[in-house]
Amino acid sequence: MSANQPATPSANEPPGAPAVTRLSRYTTTDQDEILGSGEDPFGVAEAGLTWLPKEEHFGVRLDGRLVAHAGLLRLSVAVEGEKTEVMGVGGVAVAPGVRGRGLARLVLAAALDHARTQGPRHALLFCRPPLVPLYQRLGWHPLDTDVLVEQPGSRVVTMPLRTMVTPLHDDAHWPPGRVRLHSLPM
Ligand SMILES: CC(C)(COP(=O)(O)OP(=O)(O)OC[C@H]1O[C@@H](n2cnc3c(N)ncnc32)[C@H](O)[C@@H]1OP(=O)(O)O)[C@@H](O)C(=O)NCCC(=O)NCCS
């Protein structure tokens, strides 16, 4: 799929749902268009973490305005010392005026459809604890283990947010054990 092309409609997409588009880029201006230019639109500043930008971007426009986004980034992780890769999901955002209409579900479904073609067997995201039930509703599972992530200055810290995973293939099962991300979080 090339950039700025409609993403393939997800199998779960309701008829008449707005189109999800693969975005060729996603800037802070684009994010501001969705969430406004507030100090801490994701509510994670307290965690004091440095985050990686995402590499692939999916968006929904309504009347020409970008109103929803989800980003993807392939990441190396180790689970109980066993190296693997995951599709990191981040930057999930829906404009305040159009929340509760299924746009996060829609844009995530398109991002995960693409993630399924990339090889890794799971997607992984970090979220604030109040969002765990929302992501569970969308088929994600919280991990009940510490997750270590890298930070600038060769530091490795325990992720203070919740970590959630979802299988990208029917036969994928997240293995038990300690999780270490070999990068900044996304
Ligand atoms: C989090 C956010 C992306 C959700 O967007 P949204 O478009 O309102 O979400 P949706 O309407 O697609 O809802 C997704 C599902 O979660 C469900 N849901 C919403 N709140 C829920 C809750 N508290 N408990 C359980 N399920 C919940 C919805 O009912 C829906 O399920 P359904 O389609 O089966 O009805 C949006 O509130 C946002 O942008 N917040 C600010 C930025 C942010 O914090 N992003 C998350 C980064 S991890």
The ligand as a MOL file (V3000), in Angstrom:
LIG
                    3D

  0  0  0     0  0            999 V3000
M  V30 BEGIN CTAB
M  V30 COUNTS 48 50 0 0 0
M  V30 BEGIN ATOM
M  V30 1 C -8.4000 7.1790 23.6390 0
M  V30 2 C -9.0710 7.7370 22.3780 0
M  V30 3 C -8.1020 7.5260 21.2030 0
M  V30 4 C -10.3590 6.9390 22.1240 0
M  V30 5 O -10.9490 7.3500 20.8830 0
M  V30 6 P -12.4950 7.1000 20.5190 0
M  V30 7 O -12.6640 7.3880 19.0760 0
M  V30 8 O -13.3630 7.8210 21.4780 0
M  V30 9 O -12.6450 5.5250 20.7630 0
M  V30 10 P -13.7640 4.6020 20.0970 0
M  V30 11 O -15.0440 5.3780 19.9620 0
M  V30 12 O -13.2180 3.9800 18.8520 0
M  V30 13 O -13.9510 3.5090 21.2080 0
M  V30 14 C -13.2630 2.2930 21.1660 0
M  V30 15 C -14.0310 1.2370 21.9400 0
M  V30 16 O -13.7600 1.3850 23.3240 0
M  V30 17 C -14.9880 1.4220 24.0260 0
M  V30 18 N -14.7530 2.2110 25.2370 0
M  V30 19 C -14.5990 3.5530 25.3450 0
M  V30 20 N -14.3850 3.8790 26.6220 0
M  V30 21 C -14.3880 2.7170 27.3180 0
M  V30 22 C -14.2170 2.3870 28.6830 0
M  V30 23 N -13.9870 3.3220 29.6050 0
M  V30 24 N -14.2990 1.0930 29.0470 0
M  V30 25 C -14.5180 0.1320 28.1280 0
M  V30 26 N -14.6820 0.3860 26.8080 0
M  V30 27 C -14.6140 1.6540 26.4300 0
M  V30 28 C -15.9770 2.0110 23.0590 0
M  V30 29 O -17.3040 1.6940 23.4070 0
M  V30 30 C -15.5380 1.3360 21.7800 0
M  V30 31 O -15.9880 0.0020 21.7290 0
M  V30 32 P -17.2230 -0.3970 20.7190 0
M  V30 33 O -16.7430 0.0410 19.3460 0
M  V30 34 O -17.3190 -1.8580 20.8530 0
M  V30 35 O -18.4110 0.3710 21.2150 0
M  V30 36 C -9.4250 9.2360 22.5270 0
M  V30 37 O -10.1680 9.4070 23.7170 0
M  V30 38 C -8.2200 10.1640 22.5740 0
M  V30 39 O -7.7140 10.5930 21.5390 0
M  V30 40 N -7.7310 10.5070 23.7980 0
M  V30 41 C -6.5980 11.4410 23.9460 0
M  V30 42 C -5.2920 10.8710 23.4510 0
M  V30 43 C -4.9510 9.5550 24.1300 0
M  V30 44 O -4.9400 9.4280 25.3480 0
M  V30 45 N -4.6390 8.5290 23.2960 0
M  V30 46 C -4.3330 7.1870 23.7480 0
M  V30 47 C -2.8750 6.9600 23.6980 0
M  V30 48 S -2.4910 5.3100 24.3270 0
M  V30 END ATOM
M  V30 BEGIN BOND
M  V30 1 1 1 2
M  V30 2 1 2 3
M  V30 3 1 2 4
M  V30 4 1 2 36
M  V30 5 1 4 5
M  V30 6 1 5 6
M  V30 7 2 6 7
M  V30 8 1 6 8
M  V30 9 1 6 9
M  V30 10 1 9 10
M  V30 11 2 10 11
M  V30 12 1 10 12
M  V30 13 1 10 13
M  V30 14 1 13 14
M  V30 15 1 14 15
M  V30 16 1 15 16
M  V30 17 1 15 30
M  V30 18 1 16 17
M  V30 19 1 17 18
M  V30 20 1 17 28
M  V30 21 1 18 19
M  V30 22 1 18 27
M  V30 23 2 19 20
M  V30 24 1 20 21
M  V30 25 1 21 22
M  V30 26 2 21 27
M  V30 27 1 22 23
M  V30 28 2 22 24
M  V30 29 1 24 25
M  V30 30 2 25 26
M  V30 31 1 26 27
M  V30 32 1 28 29
M  V30 33 1 28 30
M  V30 34 1 30 31
M  V30 35 1 31 32
M  V30 36 2 32 33
M  V30 37 1 32 34
M  V30 38 1 32 35
M  V30 39 1 36 37
M  V30 40 1 36 38
M  V30 41 2 38 39
M  V30 42 1 38 40
M  V30 43 1 40 41
M  V30 44 1 41 42
M  V30 45 1 42 43
M  V30 46 2 43 44
M  V30 47 1 43 45
M  V30 48 1 45 46
M  V30 49 1 46 47
M  V30 50 1 47 48
M  V30 END BOND
M  V30 END CTAB
M  END
